[in-house]
Each structure stands twice: as structure tokens, then as C-alpha cells.
Amino acid sequence: MVVSKEHRNKGVGTYIISKLKEHCVSNDLVPVCGCCYYNYTSKKTLEKAEFITNHRIVRFEFQDL
């Protein structure tokens, strides 16, 4: 989800995520979402929509020796 700059920090993102979550629940679906670990703004938005962290993704890169 992307919110235009002029509408950020006004609750638009939280509203959209909350409504999508409601839609999932009302249709017997399990809502799942995520964001990059370094995207603190998205993380806060998801937390405001009452999502919690259940998993962590760890990235590994192997170099040839």
C-alpha cells in the first residue's frame, strides 16, 4: 500500500489496512501482511491496525570462496 505524500500522517494507511483486515475476517480469511524490517513507518501503520509480529525474515548471502 502506498499513500501519497500529501495524505500521509493522517490515518489513511491505517484506515485502508483496517478495512482490508475487516474484509478478510468477514469472509473467513486470515489477514496477513508484512513490510521490510527497516520500514518503521509501515511497521507503525500495521501495528495501529492491530497486526502483530509473528515471524522474522532473515536474509543470508553466501560468497564463493
CHARMM-style PDB file with segment names, atoms N, HN, CA, C and O in Angstrom:
ATOM      1  N   MET     1       0.840  -1.164   0.000  1.00  0.00      PROA
ATOM      2  CA  MET     1       0.000   0.000   0.000  1.00  0.00      PROA
ATOM      3  C   MET     1       0.892   1.236   0.000  1.00  0.00      PROA
ATOM      4  O   MET     1       1.882   1.292   0.729  1.00  0.00      PROA
ATOM      5  N   VAL     2       0.550   2.197  -0.796  1.00  0.00      PROA
ATOM      6  HN  VAL     2      -0.254   2.151  -1.388  1.00  0.00      PROA
ATOM      7  CA  VAL     2       1.291   3.449  -0.848  1.00  0.00      PROA
ATOM      8  C   VAL     2       0.291   4.588  -0.705  1.00  0.00      PROA
ATOM      9  O   VAL     2      -0.738   4.616  -1.379  1.00  0.00      PROA
ATOM     10  N   VAL     3       0.605   5.517   0.173  1.00  0.00      PROA
ATOM     11  HN  VAL     3       1.441   5.494   0.721  1.00  0.00      PROA
ATOM     12  CA  VAL     3      -0.237   6.695   0.371  1.00  0.00      PROA
ATOM     13  C   VAL     3       0.534   7.907  -0.152  1.00  0.00      PROA
ATOM     14  O   VAL     3       1.714   8.078   0.154  1.00  0.00      PROA
ATOM     15  N   SER     4      -0.132   8.736  -0.933  1.00  0.00      PROA
ATOM     16  HN  SER     4      -1.090   8.597  -1.181  1.00  0.00      PROA
ATOM     17  CA  SER     4       0.544   9.904  -1.492  1.00  0.00      PROA
ATOM     18  C   SER     4       1.041  10.815  -0.374  1.00  0.00      PROA
ATOM     19  O   SER     4       0.470  10.854   0.715  1.00  0.00      PROA
ATOM     20  N   LYS     5       2.108  11.542  -0.664  1.00  0.00      PROA
ATOM     21  HN  LYS     5       2.572  11.511  -1.549  1.00  0.00      PROA
ATOM     22  CA  LYS     5       2.761  12.376   0.348  1.00  0.00      PROA
ATOM     23  C   LYS     5       1.812  13.359   1.026  1.00  0.00      PROA
ATOM     24  O   LYS     5       1.903  13.582   2.233  1.00  0.00      PROA
ATOM     25  N   GLU     6       0.906  13.943   0.256  1.00  0.00      PROA
ATOM     26  HN  GLU     6       0.832  13.761  -0.724  1.00  0.00      PROA
ATOM     27  CA  GLU     6       0.018  14.956   0.844  1.00  0.00      PROA
ATOM     28  C   GLU     6      -1.032  14.353   1.780  1.00  0.00      PROA
ATOM     29  O   GLU     6      -1.697  15.084   2.512  1.00  0.00      PROA
ATOM     30  N   HSD     7      -1.187  13.021   1.761  1.00  0.00      PROA
ATOM     31  HN  HSD     7      -0.646  12.426   1.166  1.00  0.00      PROA
ATOM     32  CA  HSD     7      -2.170  12.373   2.632  1.00  0.00      PROA
ATOM     33  C   HSD     7      -1.538  11.533   3.738  1.00  0.00      PROA
ATOM     34  O   HSD     7      -2.250  10.877   4.499  1.00  0.00      PROA
ATOM     35  N   ARG     8      -0.225  11.547   3.833  1.00  0.00      PROA
ATOM     36  HN  ARG     8       0.353  12.079   3.215  1.00  0.00      PROA
ATOM     37  CA  ARG     8       0.454  10.766   4.873  1.00  0.00      PROA
ATOM     38  C   ARG     8       0.279  11.409   6.239  1.00  0.00      PROA
ATOM     39  O   ARG     8       0.027  12.607   6.359  1.00  0.00      PROA
ATOM     40  N   ASN     9       0.420  10.573   7.269  1.00  0.00      PROA
ATOM     41  HN  ASN     9       0.625   9.599   7.171  1.00  0.00      PROA
ATOM     42  CA  ASN     9       0.307  11.002   8.668  1.00  0.00      PROA
ATOM     43  C   ASN     9      -1.082  11.546   9.008  1.00  0.00      PROA
ATOM     44  O   ASN     9      -1.232  12.379   9.902  1.00  0.00      PROA
ATOM     45  N   LYS    10      -2.089  11.064   8.285  1.00  0.00      PROA
ATOM     46  HN  LYS    10      -1.967  10.388   7.560  1.00  0.00      PROA
ATOM     47  CA  LYS    10      -3.471  11.479   8.541  1.00  0.00      PROA
ATOM     48  C   LYS    10      -4.364  10.275   8.835  1.00  0.00      PROA
ATOM     49  O   LYS    10      -5.584  10.413   8.929  1.00  0.00      PROA
ATOM     50  N   GLY    11      -3.755   9.093   8.980  1.00  0.00      PROA
ATOM     51  HN  GLY    11      -2.765   8.982   8.903  1.00  0.00      PROA
ATOM     52  CA  GLY    11      -4.522   7.888   9.285  1.00  0.00      PROA
ATOM     53  C   GLY    11      -5.082   7.167   8.073  1.00  0.00      PROA
ATOM     54  O   GLY    11      -5.832   6.202   8.222  1.00  0.00      PROA
ATOM     55  N   VAL    12      -4.736   7.610   6.893  1.00  0.00      PROA
ATOM     56  HN  VAL    12      -4.127   8.393   6.772  1.00  0.00      PROA
ATOM     57  CA  VAL    12      -5.266   6.998   5.671  1.00  0.00      PROA
ATOM     58  C   VAL    12      -4.777   5.555   5.541  1.00  0.00      PROA
ATOM     59  O   VAL    12      -5.570   4.655   5.264  1.00  0.00      PROA
ATOM     60  N   GLY    13      -3.490   5.331   5.737  1.00  0.00      PROA
ATOM     61  HN  GLY    13      -2.845   6.062   5.961  1.00  0.00      PROA
ATOM     62  CA  GLY    13      -2.933   3.986   5.622  1.00  0.00      PROA
ATOM     63  C   GLY    13      -3.537   3.033   6.633  1.00  0.00      PROA
ATOM     64  O   GLY    13      -3.896   1.905   6.295  1.00  0.00      PROA
ATOM     65  N   THR    14      -3.651   3.482   7.872  1.00  0.00      PROA
ATOM     66  HN  THR    14      -3.360   4.398   8.147  1.00  0.00      PROA
ATOM     67  CA  THR    14      -4.247   2.648   8.919  1.00  0.00      PROA
ATOM     68  C   THR    14      -5.695   2.328   8.580  1.00  0.00      PROA
ATOM     69  O   THR    14      -6.147   1.202   8.790  1.00  0.00      PROA
ATOM     70  N   TYR    15      -6.415   3.293   8.066  1.00  0.00      PROA
ATOM     71  HN  TYR    15      -6.048   4.207   7.896  1.00  0.00      PROA
ATOM     72  CA  TYR    15      -7.812   3.081   7.679  1.00  0.00      PROA
ATOM     73  C   TYR    15      -7.914   2.014   6.582  1.00  0.00      PROA
ATOM     74  O   TYR    15      -8.736   1.102   6.669  1.00  0.00      PROA
ATOM     75  N   ILE    16      -7.078   2.137   5.559  1.00  0.00      PROA
ATOM     76  HN  ILE    16      -6.410   2.878   5.489  1.00  0.00      PROA
ATOM     77  CA  ILE    16      -7.106   1.178   4.446  1.00  0.00      PROA
ATOM     78  C   ILE    16      -6.778  -0.222   4.944  1.00  0.00      PROA
ATOM     79  O   ILE    16      -7.485  -1.176   4.621  1.00  0.00      PROA
ATOM     80  N   ILE    17      -5.718  -0.355   5.725  1.00  0.00      PROA
ATOM     81  HN  ILE    17      -5.144   0.420   5.988  1.00  0.00      PROA
ATOM     82  CA  ILE    17      -5.318  -1.668   6.240  1.00  0.00      PROA
ATOM     83  C   ILE    17      -6.407  -2.239   7.142  1.00  0.00      PROA
ATOM     84  O   ILE    17      -6.705  -3.431   7.066  1.00  0.00      PROA
ATOM     85  N   SER    18      -6.997  -1.417   7.984  1.00  0.00      PROA
ATOM     86  HN  SER    18      -6.755  -0.448   8.045  1.00  0.00      PROA
ATOM     87  CA  SER    18      -8.066  -1.876   8.876  1.00  0.00      PROA
ATOM     88  C   SER    18      -9.271  -2.384   8.093  1.00  0.00      PROA
ATOM     89  O   SER    18      -9.846  -3.416   8.436  1.00  0.00      PROA
ATOM     90  N   LYS    19      -9.651  -1.665   7.048  1.00  0.00      PROA
ATOM     91  HN  LYS    19      -9.183  -0.826   6.769  1.00  0.00      PROA
ATOM     92  CA  LYS    19     -10.799  -2.086   6.231  1.00  0.00      PROA
ATOM     93  C   LYS    19     -10.491  -3.380   5.477  1.00  0.00      PROA
ATOM     94  O   LYS    19     -11.360  -4.243   5.355  1.00  0.00      PROA
ATOM     95  N   LEU    20      -9.272  -3.522   4.972  1.00  0.00      PROA
ATOM     96  HN  LEU    20      -8.567  -2.820   5.071  1.00  0.00      PROA
ATOM     97  CA  LEU    20      -8.895  -4.767   4.297  1.00  0.00      PROA
ATOM     98  C   LEU    20      -8.903  -5.933   5.282  1.00  0.00      PROA
ATOM     99  O   LEU    20      -9.311  -7.044   4.940  1.00  0.00      PROA
ATOM    100  N   LYS    21      -8.449  -5.670   6.505  1.00  0.00      PROA
ATOM    101  HN  LYS    21      -8.118  -4.768   6.782  1.00  0.00      PROA
ATOM    102  CA  LYS    21      -8.461  -6.701   7.542  1.00  0.00      PROA
ATOM    103  C   LYS    21      -9.900  -7.120   7.864  1.00  0.00      PROA
ATOM    104  O   LYS    21     -10.189  -8.311   7.975  1.00  0.00      PROA
ATOM    105  N   GLU    22     -10.794  -6.148   8.012  1.00  0.00      PROA
ATOM    106  HN  GLU    22     -10.559  -5.180   7.922  1.00  0.00      PROA
ATOM    107  CA  GLU    22     -12.214  -6.433   8.258  1.00  0.00      PROA
ATOM    108  C   GLU    22     -12.805  -7.272   7.131  1.00  0.00      PROA
ATOM    109  O   GLU    22     -13.557  -8.213   7.383  1.00  0.00      PROA
ATOM    110  N   HSD    23     -12.468  -6.937   5.899  1.00  0.00      PROA
ATOM    111  HN  HSD    23     -11.856  -6.173   5.694  1.00  0.00      PROA
ATOM    112  CA  HSD    23     -12.961  -7.681   4.739  1.00  0.00      PROA
ATOM    113  C   HSD    23     -12.513  -9.133   4.810  1.00  0.00      PROA
ATOM    114  O   HSD    23     -13.303 -10.046   4.568  1.00  0.00      PROA
ATOM    115  N   CYS    24     -11.251  -9.342   5.142  1.00  0.00      PROA
ATOM    116  HN  CYS    24     -10.610  -8.600   5.339  1.00  0.00      PROA
ATOM    117  CA  CYS    24     -10.742 -10.713   5.260  1.00  0.00      PROA
ATOM    118  C   CYS    24     -11.493 -11.485   6.337  1.00  0.00      PROA
ATOM    119  O   CYS    24     -11.961 -12.597   6.094  1.00  0.00      PROA
ATOM    120  N   VAL    25     -11.607 -10.903   7.516  1.00  0.00      PROA
ATOM    121  HN  VAL    25     -11.227  -9.999   7.713  1.00  0.00      PROA
ATOM    122  CA  VAL    25     -12.266 -11.580   8.634  1.00  0.00      PROA
ATOM    123  C   VAL    25     -13.723 -11.888   8.306  1.00  0.00      PROA
ATOM    124  O   VAL    25     -14.207 -12.976   8.618  1.00  0.00      PROA
ATOM    125  N   SER    26     -14.424 -10.953   7.685  1.00  0.00      PROA
ATOM    126  HN  SER    26     -14.031 -10.069   7.431  1.00  0.00      PROA
ATOM    127  CA  SER    26     -15.834 -11.175   7.358  1.00  0.00      PROA
ATOM    128  C   SER    26     -16.024 -12.232   6.277  1.00  0.00      PROA
ATOM    129  O   SER    26     -17.130 -12.743   6.102  1.00  0.00      PROA
ATOM    130  N   ASN    27     -14.968 -12.565   5.555  1.00  0.00      PROA
ATOM    131  HN  ASN    27     -14.069 -12.151   5.697  1.00  0.00      PROA
ATOM    132  CA  ASN    27     -15.028 -13.598   4.515  1.00  0.00      PROA
ATOM    133  C   ASN    27     -14.279 -14.864   4.923  1.00  0.00      PROA
ATOM    134  O   ASN    27     -13.868 -15.660   4.079  1.00  0.00      PROA
ATOM    135  N   ASP    28     -14.110 -15.035   6.247  1.00  0.00      PROA
ATOM    136  HN  ASP    28     -14.445 -14.389   6.933  1.00  0.00      PROA
ATOM    137  CA  ASP    28     -13.443 -16.214   6.808  1.00  0.00      PROA
ATOM    138  C   ASP    28     -12.036 -16.424   6.251  1.00  0.00      PROA
ATOM    139  O   ASP    28     -11.603 -17.557   6.037  1.00  0.00      PROA
ATOM    140  N   LEU    29     -11.343 -15.339   6.023  1.00  0.00      PROA
ATOM    141  HN  LEU    29     -11.694 -14.419   6.197  1.00  0.00      PROA
ATOM    142  CA  LEU    29      -9.950 -15.391   5.576  1.00  0.00      PROA
ATOM    143  C   LEU    29      -9.051 -14.903   6.705  1.00  0.00      PROA
ATOM    144  O   LEU    29      -9.473 -14.113   7.549  1.00  0.00      PROA
ATOM    145  N   VAL    30      -7.835 -15.369   6.714  1.00  0.00      PROA
ATOM    146  HN  VAL    30      -7.492 -16.011   6.029  1.00  0.00      PROA
ATOM    147  CA  VAL    30      -6.876 -14.924   7.725  1.00  0.00      PROA
ATOM    148  C   VAL    30      -6.055 -13.785   7.129  1.00  0.00      PROA
ATOM    149  O   VAL    30      -5.309 -14.002   6.174  1.00  0.00      PROA
ATOM    150  N   PRO    31      -6.178 -12.579   7.671  1.00  0.00      PROA
ATOM    151  CA  PRO    31      -5.409 -11.457   7.127  1.00  0.00      PROA
ATOM    152  C   PRO    31      -3.929 -11.580   7.488  1.00  0.00      PROA
ATOM    153  O   PRO    31      -3.578 -11.825   8.642  1.00  0.00      PROA
ATOM    154  N   VAL    32      -3.088 -11.408   6.505  1.00  0.00      PROA
ATOM    155  HN  VAL    32      -3.374 -11.209   5.567  1.00  0.00      PROA
ATOM    156  CA  VAL    32      -1.640 -11.478   6.687  1.00  0.00      PROA
ATOM    157  C   VAL    32      -1.028 -10.309   5.944  1.00  0.00      PROA
ATOM    158  O   VAL    32      -1.432 -10.004   4.822  1.00  0.00      PROA
ATOM    159  N   CYS    33      -0.074  -9.662   6.549  1.00  0.00      PROA
ATOM    160  HN  CYS    33       0.254  -9.910   7.461  1.00  0.00      PROA
ATOM    161  CA  CYS    33       0.606  -8.568   5.870  1.00  0.00      PROA
ATOM    162  C   CYS    33       2.033  -8.488   6.375  1.00  0.00      PROA
ATOM    163  O   CYS    33       2.405  -9.174   7.327  1.00  0.00      PROA
ATOM    164  N   GLY    34       2.813  -7.663   5.745  1.00  0.00      PROA
ATOM    165  HN  GLY    34       2.511  -7.105   4.972  1.00  0.00      PROA
ATOM    166  CA  GLY    34       4.199  -7.508   6.165  1.00  0.00      PROA
ATOM    167  C   GLY    34       4.849  -6.311   5.509  1.00  0.00      PROA
ATOM    168  O   GLY    34       4.306  -5.698   4.590  1.00  0.00      PROA
ATOM    169  N   CYS    35       6.017  -6.004   6.007  1.00  0.00      PROA
ATOM    170  HN  CYS    35       6.458  -6.502   6.753  1.00  0.00      PROA
ATOM    171  CA  CYS    35       6.803  -4.915   5.439  1.00  0.00      PROA
ATOM    172  C   CYS    35       8.276  -5.209   5.712  1.00  0.00      PROA
ATOM    173  O   CYS    35       8.599  -6.118   6.477  1.00  0.00      PROA
ATOM    174  N   CYS    36       9.138  -4.467   5.107  1.00  0.00      PROA
ATOM    175  HN  CYS    36       8.875  -3.729   4.485  1.00  0.00      PROA
ATOM    176  CA  CYS    36      10.571  -4.626   5.351  1.00  0.00      PROA
ATOM    177  C   CYS    36      10.889  -4.228   6.791  1.00  0.00      PROA
ATOM    178  O   CYS    36      10.272  -3.316   7.340  1.00  0.00      PROA
ATOM    179  N   TYR    37      11.834  -4.902   7.383  1.00  0.00      PROA
ATOM    180  HN  TYR    37      12.336  -5.643   6.937  1.00  0.00      PROA
ATOM    181  CA  TYR    37      12.161  -4.658   8.793  1.00  0.00      PROA
ATOM    182  C   TYR    37      12.626  -3.230   9.050  1.00  0.00      PROA
ATOM    183  O   TYR    37      12.477  -2.727  10.164  1.00  0.00      PROA
ATOM    184  N   TYR    38      13.176  -2.581   8.057  1.00  0.00      PROA
ATOM    185  HN  TYR    38      13.297  -2.989   7.153  1.00  0.00      PROA
ATOM    186  CA  TYR    38      13.701  -1.227   8.234  1.00  0.00      PROA
ATOM    187  C   TYR    38      12.668  -0.139   7.921  1.00  0.00      PROA
ATOM    188  O   TYR    38      12.956   1.049   8.067  1.00  0.00      PROA
ATOM    189  N   ASN    39      11.472  -0.541   7.493  1.00  0.00      PROA
ATOM    190  HN  ASN    39      11.238  -1.506   7.374  1.00  0.00      PROA
ATOM    191  CA  ASN    39      10.432   0.426   7.160  1.00  0.00      PROA
ATOM    192  C   ASN    39       9.581   0.691   8.408  1.00  0.00      PROA
ATOM    193  O   ASN    39       8.494   0.135   8.565  1.00  0.00      PROA
ATOM    194  N   TYR    40      10.095   1.544   9.282  1.00  0.00      PROA
ATOM    195  HN  TYR    40      10.978   1.996   9.155  1.00  0.00      PROA
ATOM    196  CA  TYR    40       9.451   1.806  10.563  1.00  0.00      PROA
ATOM    197  C   TYR    40       8.069   2.436  10.408  1.00  0.00      PROA
ATOM    198  O   TYR    40       7.177   2.176  11.215  1.00  0.00      PROA
ATOM    199  N   THR    41       7.889   3.248   9.396  1.00  0.00      PROA
ATOM    200  HN  THR    41       8.614   3.460   8.740  1.00  0.00      PROA
ATOM    201  CA  THR    41       6.589   3.888   9.169  1.00  0.00      PROA
ATOM    202  C   THR    41       5.528   2.839   8.845  1.00  0.00      PROA
ATOM    203  O   THR    41       4.428   2.877   9.395  1.00  0.00      PROA
ATOM    204  N   SER    42       5.851   1.913   7.964  1.00  0.00      PROA
ATOM    205  HN  SER    42       6.745   1.882   7.517  1.00  0.00      PROA
ATOM    206  CA  SER    42       4.899   0.850   7.634  1.00  0.00      PROA
ATOM    207  C   SER    42       4.630  -0.033   8.840  1.00  0.00      PROA
ATOM    208  O   SER    42       3.495  -0.442   9.084  1.00  0.00      PROA
ATOM    209  N   LYS    43       5.678  -0.320   9.588  1.00  0.00      PROA
ATOM    210  HN  LYS    43       6.600   0.012   9.390  1.00  0.00      PROA
ATOM    211  CA  LYS    43       5.517  -1.149  10.781  1.00  0.00      PROA
ATOM    212  C   LYS    43       4.545  -0.487  11.762  1.00  0.00      PROA
ATOM    213  O   LYS    43       3.679  -1.160  12.320  1.00  0.00      PROA
ATOM    214  N   LYS    44       4.680   0.807  11.974  1.00  0.00      PROA
ATOM    215  HN  LYS    44       5.384   1.354  11.521  1.00  0.00      PROA
ATOM    216  CA  LYS    44       3.775   1.528  12.875  1.00  0.00      PROA
ATOM    217  C   LYS    44       2.338   1.494  12.349  1.00  0.00      PROA
ATOM    218  O   LYS    44       1.392   1.340  13.122  1.00  0.00      PROA
ATOM    219  N   THR    45       2.183   1.637  11.038  1.00  0.00      PROA
ATOM    220  HN  THR    45       2.951   1.762  10.411  1.00  0.00      PROA
ATOM    221  CA  THR    45       0.851   1.588  10.434  1.00  0.00      PROA
ATOM    222  C   THR    45       0.206   0.234  10.671  1.00  0.00      PROA
ATOM    223  O   THR    45      -0.968   0.160  11.034  1.00  0.00      PROA
ATOM    224  N   LEU    46       0.956  -0.830  10.473  1.00  0.00      PROA
ATOM    225  HN  LEU    46       1.909  -0.770  10.178  1.00  0.00      PROA
ATOM    226  CA  LEU    46       0.419  -2.176  10.678  1.00  0.00      PROA
ATOM    227  C   LEU    46       0.087  -2.420  12.147  1.00  0.00      PROA
ATOM    228  O   LEU    46      -0.914  -3.063  12.462  1.00  0.00      PROA
ATOM    229  N   GLU    47       0.919  -1.909  13.038  1.00  0.00      PROA
ATOM    230  HN  GLU    47       1.732  -1.386  12.782  1.00  0.00      PROA
ATOM    231  CA  GLU    47       0.638  -2.057  14.472  1.00  0.00      PROA
ATOM    232  C   GLU    47      -0.620  -1.287  14.869  1.00  0.00      PROA
ATOM    233  O   GLU    47      -1.393  -1.761  15.701  1.00  0.00      PROA
ATOM    234  N   LYS    48      -0.834  -0.112  14.290  1.00  0.00      PROA
ATOM    235  HN  LYS    48      -0.207   0.274  13.614  1.00  0.00      PROA
ATOM    236  CA  LYS    48      -2.049   0.660  14.576  1.00  0.00      PROA
ATOM    237  C   LYS    48      -3.295  -0.084  14.099  1.00  0.00      PROA
ATOM    238  O   LYS    48      -4.375   0.079  14.666  1.00  0.00      PROA
ATOM    239  N   ALA    49      -3.142  -0.900  13.054  1.00  0.00      PROA
ATOM    240  HN  ALA    49      -2.264  -1.032  12.593  1.00  0.00      PROA
ATOM    241  CA  ALA    49      -4.256  -1.707  12.536  1.00  0.00      PROA
ATOM    242  C   ALA    49      -4.364  -3.031  13.292  1.00  0.00      PROA
ATOM    243  O   ALA    49      -5.082  -3.938  12.869  1.00  0.00      PROA
ATOM    244  N   GLU    50      -3.648  -3.136  14.412  1.00  0.00      PROA
ATOM    245  HN  GLU    50      -3.065  -2.400  14.755  1.00  0.00      PROA
ATOM    246  CA  GLU    50      -3.687  -4.272  15.326  1.00  0.00      PROA
ATOM    247  C   GLU    50      -3.069  -5.553  14.772  1.00  0.00      PROA
ATOM    248  O   GLU    50      -3.459  -6.652  15.165  1.00  0.00      PROA
ATOM    249  N   PHE    51      -2.118  -5.417  13.872  1.00  0.00      PROA
ATOM    250  HN  PHE    51      -1.801  -4.524  13.552  1.00  0.00      PROA
ATOM    251  CA  PHE    51      -1.329  -6.565  13.447  1.00  0.00      PROA
ATOM    252  C   PHE    51      -0.152  -6.693  14.399  1.00  0.00      PROA
ATOM    253  O   PHE    51       0.353  -5.699  14.920  1.00  0.00      PROA
ATOM    254  N   ILE    52       0.276  -7.926  14.618  1.00  0.00      PROA
ATOM    255  HN  ILE    52      -0.134  -8.734  14.195  1.00  0.00      PROA
ATOM    256  CA  ILE    52       1.427  -8.162  15.485  1.00  0.00      PROA
ATOM    257  C   ILE    52       2.474  -8.959  14.719  1.00  0.00      PROA
ATOM    258  O   ILE    52       2.159  -9.640  13.743  1.00  0.00      PROA
ATOM    259  N   THR    53       3.703  -8.869  15.165  1.00  0.00      PROA
ATOM    260  HN  THR    53       3.959  -8.316  15.958  1.00  0.00      PROA
ATOM    261  CA  THR    53       4.784  -9.603  14.524  1.00  0.00      PROA
ATOM    262  C   THR    53       4.770 -11.049  14.990  1.00  0.00      PROA
ATOM    263  O   THR    53       4.840 -11.331  16.186  1.00  0.00      PROA
ATOM    264  N   ASN    54       4.678 -11.958  14.035  1.00  0.00      PROA
ATOM    265  HN  ASN    54       4.621 -11.729  13.064  1.00  0.00      PROA
ATOM    266  CA  ASN    54       4.740 -13.387  14.335  1.00  0.00      PROA
ATOM    267  C   ASN    54       5.998 -14.027  13.771  1.00  0.00      PROA
ATOM    268  O   ASN    54       6.443 -15.058  14.277  1.00  0.00      PROA
ATOM    269  N   HSD    55       6.573 -13.445  12.747  1.00  0.00      PROA
ATOM    270  HN  HSD    55       6.212 -12.608  12.335  1.00  0.00      PROA
ATOM    271  CA  HSD    55       7.706 -14.047  12.061  1.00  0.00      PROA
ATOM    272  C   HSD    55       8.753 -12.982  11.761  1.00  0.00      PROA
ATOM    273  O   HSD    55       8.459 -11.790  11.669  1.00  0.00      PROA
ATOM    274  N   ARG    56       9.935 -13.440  11.620  1.00  0.00      PROA
ATOM    275  HN  ARG    56      10.174 -14.408  11.695  1.00  0.00      PROA
ATOM    276  CA  ARG    56      11.034 -12.582  11.185  1.00  0.00      PROA
ATOM    277  C   ARG    56      11.668 -13.253   9.973  1.00  0.00      PROA
ATOM    278  O   ARG    56      11.826 -14.473   9.935  1.00  0.00      PROA
ATOM    279  N   ILE    57      12.017 -12.465   9.017  1.00  0.00      PROA
ATOM    280  HN  ILE    57      11.889 -11.474   9.048  1.00  0.00      PROA
ATOM    281  CA  ILE    57      12.703 -12.983   7.837  1.00  0.00      PROA
ATOM    282  C   ILE    57      14.165 -12.586   7.944  1.00  0.00      PROA
ATOM    283  O   ILE    57      14.502 -11.415   8.125  1.00  0.00      PROA
ATOM    284  N   VAL    58      15.008 -13.571   7.829  1.00  0.00      PROA
ATOM    285  HN  VAL    58      14.735 -14.522   7.682  1.00  0.00      PROA
ATOM    286  CA  VAL    58      16.444 -13.333   7.912  1.00  0.00      PROA
ATOM    287  C   VAL    58      17.031 -13.546   6.525  1.00  0.00      PROA
ATOM    288  O   VAL    58      16.744 -14.544   5.864  1.00  0.00      PROA
ATOM    289  N   ARG    59      17.835 -12.622   6.101  1.00  0.00      PROA
ATOM    290  HN  ARG    59      18.068 -11.811   6.638  1.00  0.00      PROA
ATOM    291  CA  ARG    59      18.452 -12.714   4.772  1.00  0.00      PROA
ATOM    292  C   ARG    59      19.905 -13.108   4.926  1.00  0.00      PROA
ATOM    293  O   ARG    59      20.654 -12.486   5.680  1.00  0.00      PROA
ATOM    294  N   PHE    60      20.294 -14.134   4.216  1.00  0.00      PROA
ATOM    295  HN  PHE    60      19.686 -14.639   3.604  1.00  0.00      PROA
ATOM    296  CA  PHE    60      21.674 -14.588   4.205  1.00  0.00      PROA
ATOM    297  C   PHE    60      22.227 -14.467   2.797  1.00  0.00      PROA
ATOM    298  O   PHE    60      21.531 -14.732   1.818  1.00  0.00      PROA
ATOM    299  N   GLU    61      23.466 -14.069   2.707  1.00  0.00      PROA
ATOM    300  HN  GLU    61      24.032 -13.853   3.503  1.00  0.00      PROA
ATOM    301  CA  GLU    61      24.156 -14.063   1.421  1.00  0.00      PROA
ATOM    302  C   GLU    61      25.458 -14.828   1.585  1.00  0.00      PROA
ATOM    303  O   GLU    61      26.246 -14.543   2.486  1.00  0.00      PROA
ATOM    304  N   PHE    62      25.679 -15.797   0.714  1.00  0.00      PROA
ATOM    305  HN  PHE    62      25.039 -16.029  -0.018  1.00  0.00      PROA
ATOM    306  CA  PHE    62      26.894 -16.591   0.757  1.00  0.00      PROA
ATOM    307  C   PHE    62      27.793 -16.167  -0.383  1.00  0.00      PROA
ATOM    308  O   PHE    62      27.343 -15.972  -1.512  1.00  0.00      PROA
ATOM    309  N   GLN    63      29.031 -16.032  -0.082  1.00  0.00      PROA
ATOM    310  HN  GLN    63      29.397 -16.191   0.835  1.00  0.00      PROA
ATOM    311  CA  GLN    63      30.005 -15.679  -1.111  1.00  0.00      PROA
ATOM    312  C   GLN    63      30.835 -16.906  -1.449  1.00  0.00      PROA
ATOM    313  O   GLN    63      31.164 -17.716  -0.581  1.00  0.00      PROA
ATOM    314  N   ASP    64      31.163 -17.025  -2.721  1.00  0.00      PROA
ATOM    315  HN  ASP    64      30.896 -16.367  -3.425  1.00  0.00      PROA
ATOM    316  CA  ASP    64      32.037 -18.120  -3.151  1.00  0.00      PROA
ATOM    317  C   ASP    64      33.429 -17.910  -2.577  1.00  0.00      PROA
ATOM    318  O   ASP    64      33.938 -16.789  -2.537  1.00  0.00      PROA
ATOM    319  N   LEU    65      34.023 -18.981  -2.142  1.00  0.00      PROA
ATOM    320  HN  LEU    65      33.610 -19.891  -2.174  1.00  0.00      PROA
ATOM    321  CA  LEU    65      35.386 -18.886  -1.583  1.00  0.00      PROA
ATOM    322  C   LEU    65      36.427 -19.114  -2.648  1.00  0.00      PROA
ATOM    323  OT1 LEU    65      37.623 -19.072  -2.362  1.00  0.00      PROA
TER     324      LEU     65
END
